[in-house]
Amino acid sequence: MQIISRLDRVMADRKMSVNELSERIDVSPVNISRIRTGRVKAIRFSTLMKLCDELDCQPGDLFEFTRDDTPVHRRRTRSTAESKPSED
């Protein structure tokens, strides 16, 4: 399981640099870069609120949860595997 940061995509869509975002929300460029690259273990709600406010987005636009390394659309669930007809 992992949480993937999509901050880089949102920033690119808005043509905003790390330094510009940092100045606008008063969070250090190092912390913005760490969030952007996913090298953080936690994020304060106050920082998340600043990001969402400045980038006009929702937390779900900035982060994605995955259960494993397999893309969601390719993962077979137990119910999918059980619903296939047998070849007996």
C-alpha positions as a Markdown table, in Angstrom:
| # | Residue | x | y | z |
|---|---|---|---|---|
| 1 | Met | 0.0 | 0.0 | 0.0 |
| 2 | Gln | 1.2 | 3.5 | -0.7 |
| 3 | Ile | 0.1 | 7.0 | -1.2 |
| 4 | Ile | 1.3 | 8.6 | -4.4 |
| 5 | Ser | 1.7 | 12.4 | -4.6 |
| 6 | Arg | 0.2 | 14.0 | -7.7 |
| 7 | Leu | 1.3 | 17.5 | -6.6 |
| 8 | Asp | 3.7 | 17.7 | -9.6 |
| 9 | Arg | 0.8 | 17.2 | -12.0 |
| 10 | Val | -1.4 | 19.8 | -10.4 |
| 11 | Met | 1.5 | 22.3 | -10.3 |
| 12 | Ala | 2.3 | 21.6 | -14.0 |
| 13 | Asp | -1.4 | 22.1 | -15.0 |
| 14 | Arg | -1.3 | 25.5 | -13.3 |
| 15 | Lys | 2.2 | 26.3 | -14.6 |
| 16 | Met | 3.5 | 27.0 | -11.1 |
| 17 | Ser | 7.0 | 26.4 | -9.9 |
| 18 | Val | 8.1 | 25.1 | -6.5 |
| 19 | Asn | 9.4 | 28.6 | -5.5 |
| 20 | Glu | 6.2 | 30.4 | -6.6 |
| 21 | Leu | 4.0 | 28.0 | -4.7 |
| 22 | Ser | 6.3 | 28.1 | -1.7 |
| 23 | Glu | 6.1 | 31.9 | -1.6 |
| 24 | Arg | 2.3 | 31.9 | -2.0 |
| 25 | Ile | 1.6 | 29.5 | 0.8 |
| 26 | Asp | 4.5 | 30.2 | 3.1 |
| 27 | Val | 5.9 | 26.7 | 3.1 |
| 28 | Ser | 9.6 | 26.1 | 2.4 |
| 29 | Pro | 10.6 | 25.1 | -1.1 |
| 30 | Val | 12.3 | 22.0 | 0.4 |
| 31 | Asn | 9.0 | 20.9 | 2.0 |
| 32 | Ile | 7.1 | 21.5 | -1.3 |
| 33 | Ser | 9.7 | 19.5 | -3.2 |
| 34 | Arg | 9.5 | 16.6 | -0.7 |
| 35 | Ile | 5.7 | 16.5 | -0.9 |
| 36 | Arg | 5.9 | 16.7 | -4.7 |
| 37 | Thr | 8.3 | 13.8 | -5.0 |
| 38 | Gly | 6.5 | 11.7 | -2.3 |
| 39 | Arg | 9.5 | 11.7 | 0.1 |
| 40 | Val | 7.4 | 12.6 | 3.2 |
| 41 | Lys | 5.9 | 10.4 | 5.8 |
| 42 | Ala | 3.3 | 12.9 | 7.0 |
| 43 | Ile | 1.7 | 16.2 | 6.0 |
| 44 | Arg | 0.1 | 18.7 | 8.3 |
| 45 | Phe | -3.6 | 19.4 | 7.6 |
| 46 | Ser | -2.7 | 23.1 | 7.7 |
| 47 | Thr | -0.2 | 22.6 | 4.8 |
| 48 | Leu | -2.7 | 20.5 | 2.9 |
| 49 | Met | -5.4 | 23.2 | 3.3 |
| 50 | Lys | -2.9 | 25.8 | 2.0 |
| 51 | Leu | -2.1 | 23.7 | -1.0 |
| 52 | Cys | -5.7 | 23.0 | -1.8 |
| 53 | Asp | -6.7 | 26.7 | -1.4 |
| 54 | Glu | -3.9 | 28.0 | -3.5 |
| 55 | Leu | -4.1 | 25.3 | -6.2 |
| 56 | Asp | -8.0 | 25.4 | -6.2 |
| 57 | Cys | -8.2 | 21.6 | -5.8 |
| 58 | Gln | -9.3 | 18.8 | -3.4 |
| 59 | Pro | -6.9 | 16.6 | -1.4 |
| 60 | Gly | -7.8 | 13.7 | -3.7 |
| 61 | Asp | -6.4 | 15.7 | -6.6 |
| 62 | Leu | -3.0 | 15.9 | -4.8 |
| 63 | Phe | -2.7 | 12.3 | -3.5 |
| 64 | Glu | -3.7 | 8.8 | -4.7 |
| 65 | Phe | -4.0 | 5.7 | -2.6 |
| 66 | Thr | -3.0 | 2.3 | -4.1 |
| 67 | Arg | -3.2 | -1.1 | -2.4 |
| 68 | Asp | -0.2 | -2.5 | -4.2 |
| 69 | Asp | 2.2 | -1.8 | -7.1 |
| 70 | Thr | -0.3 | -3.1 | -9.7 |
| 71 | Pro | -2.4 | -0.4 | -11.5 |
| 72 | Val | -6.0 | -0.3 | -10.2 |
| 73 | His | -7.5 | -1.1 | -13.6 |
| 74 | Arg | -5.4 | -4.3 | -13.9 |
| 75 | Arg | -5.8 | -5.7 | -10.4 |
| 76 | Arg | -8.0 | -8.8 | -10.2 |
| 77 | Thr | -10.2 | -8.9 | -7.2 |
| 78 | Arg | -11.4 | -12.0 | -5.5 |
| 79 | Ser | -15.0 | -11.5 | -6.7 |
| 80 | Thr | -13.8 | -11.0 | -10.3 |
| 81 | Ala | -11.8 | -14.3 | -10.2 |
| 82 | Glu | -14.7 | -16.2 | -8.7 |
| 83 | Ser | -17.2 | -14.9 | -11.3 |
| 84 | Lys | -15.3 | -16.3 | -14.2 |
| 85 | Pro | -16.8 | -19.5 | -15.6 |
| 86 | Ser | -14.7 | -22.6 | -15.1 |
| 87 | Glu | -13.2 | -24.5 | -18.0 |
| 88 | Asp | -14.2 | -27.9 | -16.8 |
